Amino acid sequence: MKPTALRSTIMAVCVTIGTPMLLYFGILGALIAKPSLQAHAIYLHKVTLTWFKDLNVPEQFGFAHNQVTPFYIPTPDGERLHSWHILPLAAYIDNQPELLAQESGLVDRFEETLNFKLLKNNPNARLVLYFHGTSGTMASGWRPDSYRSIYAADPTNTHILTFDYRGYGKSSGEPSEAGIIQDALTIATWAMEVAGILPEHIVIYGQSLGSAVSIALVNQLVMREQKVHFSGLVVTATFSDVAQLTATYRIGGVIPVLSLVAKVPPLLKYFTSRLTSTWDNEKRLGEIIELAEQFDISLLHAEDDTDIPIDHSHRLFQHLIGVVEEAKIYSGIDANESLTERMKSRRESRGEGGSILEWPTSKGTIRFVTLKYGVHDKIMSYPATNQQSIV
């Protein structure tokens, strides 16, 4: 090959490889230099995925007329959280004439509606507080199907309260870890104090980012002098923390975040040390085990999840077992057996449906539900979700 041709080939290779790499590291550098850009990259709150649809018209997302009530819940720091209360289908059918007679769309005084009264005045009512994942709104993708799947387990008594975090959908503000945790506390406070639902009748459910929000909420409430204990905490497609997540996470299962940087540990450490949102689920879940007087925790994950690999939930579950072992609060388990033997003996196969591993303690149960299929989002509409949500 002539020198000129060789030089041209080398230049072409350098441009082909170098340009994407320069762009990639340029973007990472910008995210470090400007934390506000990090919020857009982590939360993707401007990617609504419900363009050309109106969140105040829930019928557009497959719900019966006036089955869902859109309304706002104010936060102590001045934000307004756009929320949906979803009536279980049987309760809707039983009261359909009166519900249809009400005005539809966004309401200013939700507490005056029949929908609210069917929640507040039903002593058997169960309420699922639903915390959705990153990007989109509470009505995006598989989320409406997830709500229907959850109340299908008890279509008379299981109500759902879902909402958009600050900066998402029609909610005001901009997202941050502290701000979203405040949003979660606001929603839980509204459920207990305004709707009057006892904590033991409330299940906290979160998916992806929402799993971190759910964990942070429960963690905050068991830290208080007057501890609050919910009926259950159910998290789907969760992760250890943002630092470990970014090392494996690929947007849409394709676009890497820090997976390239992760091949150079010092470089990964440098980038992750500058994250403004950390969402340390491992630490917070461990504290829940230590501080709560009672708990019921379920981790769900699909083996074919390419967005957040199931290894994250494996690591979290093993960490929780370690906390239980150290605190010596295990129950009904032979502590003389090796951890591997105990995990193997307690895992119940569901064939192609996956498996369930329950770990009883003197304070409650920790379980790991593995599904062979469900990827990152479809799993939300699967029966395993509603089975764990109705604790």
Buried (B, 14 or more C-beta within 10 A) or exposed (E): EEEEEEEEEEEEEEEEEEEEEEEEBEEBEEBBEEEEEBBBBBBBBEBBEBEEBBBBBBBBBEBBBBBBBBBBBEBEEEBBBBBBBBBBBBBBBBBBEEBEEBEBEBBEEBEEBBBBEBBBEBEEBBBBBBBBBBBBBBBBBBBBBBBBBBBBBBBBBBBBBBBBBBBBBBBBBBBBBEBBBBBBBBBBBBBBEEBEBEBEBBBBBBBBBBBBBBBBBBBBBBBEEEEBBBBBBBBBBBBBBBBBBBBBBBEEEEEBBBBBBBEEEEBBEEBBEEBBBBBBBBBBBBBBBBBBEEBBBBBBBBBBBEBBBBBBBBBBBEBBBEBBBEBEBBEEBEEEEEEEEBBEEBEEEEEEBBBBBBBBBEBBBBBBBBBEBBBBBBBBBBEBBBBBBBB
